[in-house]
């Protein structure tokens, strides 16, 4: 019995790093992404912000989004400057929540009001 205990201690002593090895750091998960589709209510080019009105059940909801400079804004697959968006344009926005509010990741103009 004592040989078994001695052998177990020797094995544990021989491989101390295997038991205490830490996993390599994992990259942080990407922030959850939400989508909203609706009509542009306000475009603030200087403040890089956008308000989108969307329907939720029988009610309307206004989503205010910050638009960083690296946000992809497109129309029919082609790049579109933020300043070209107008109130009434139909858009689909992919966004996430940050401590300062909602931040747009991608904005796609689906149509224009005639």
N, C-alpha and C positions, 0 to 999 in steps of 0.2 A: 504494500500500500504506500509506503514512504517513497518507493521508486516512482510511482505514478505521480505523486505530488511533486517530487523533485523534477520529473520530466516536464510537468505542466508549467512549473515556475521557469524552467530553462527556456521553454518555447515562448512564453509570454515575455521574458526578458530579451530574447533574441529579436523579437519583432515589435518593439514598442511604438514605432512610428506608424505601423499598419493599423494599430488600434486607435491612434489619436490623429491620424491624417485628416485634414480638413478638405472638404470639397472645394474645387476651384470656384471663385465667385461667379455667380450667374448674372447675366445682364438684366437690368431692371425690366419688368414687363412693360409693354407699350400701354399707354393710357387707354382706357375704354373709349371706344368711338361710338358716337351717336349720329344719327342721320335725321335731317329735317328737310321737308320739301314744302315750298310755299312761295309766297309773293314777297319781293323786296319791299320793305316799308320805308327804310331810310338807308342811305349810303353816306357815311362820313369818311371822305377820302383823307382829310388831314389827320383825323383821329384814328384812321384805319379800323373802322368799326362798321358793322352791318346789322340791320334789324330785319328779321324775316317773320312774316305773319303766316301762321299755319293753323289748320283746323284740328282740334282735338275733341273727338266726339261731337257734341252739339255746341262747342265753344271755340273761340279763337284764342290763340296763344301767340305772344310776341317773344321771339328768341333774339337776344342781343349778343352779338359775337364780336370778339376782337379778331382782326385779320392781320397776322404778322406778314412781313415783307416776303417771306418764303412760301406763303400759301399759294397753292396752284389754283388759278382762276381760269376757267375755260368756257368756250362756247362752241359747240359742234366739234369738239376735239382740238380746237386751235386756242392758243393762249389769248387771254383777254385782260386788259388792264382793269384794275378795280374801278377806276373813274368811268369806265364805259357801262357799268351797271347802273340802272335807273330804277326809281320807284315803280313798282308794277311788274318788273321782270320776274318770270318764274324761275326759281333756282332749286337745286338740290345741294345741300351742304353737309359735309362730313365734319364733325367737331367733337371736342372733348372738354371735360371740365378741368380747370386749373384753379389754384387758390384765388386768382384775380377775376375769375368768371369763366365764361365759355370762350374757347379759342377755335377758330375754323382751321381745318387741315386742308380741305379742298372745297372749291365752290364751282359748280357747273351751271351755267345758264341754260335753261331748257327752252325758253321762248321769250319773246318780247311782246309787250302790249302794243297793239297797232296805234 
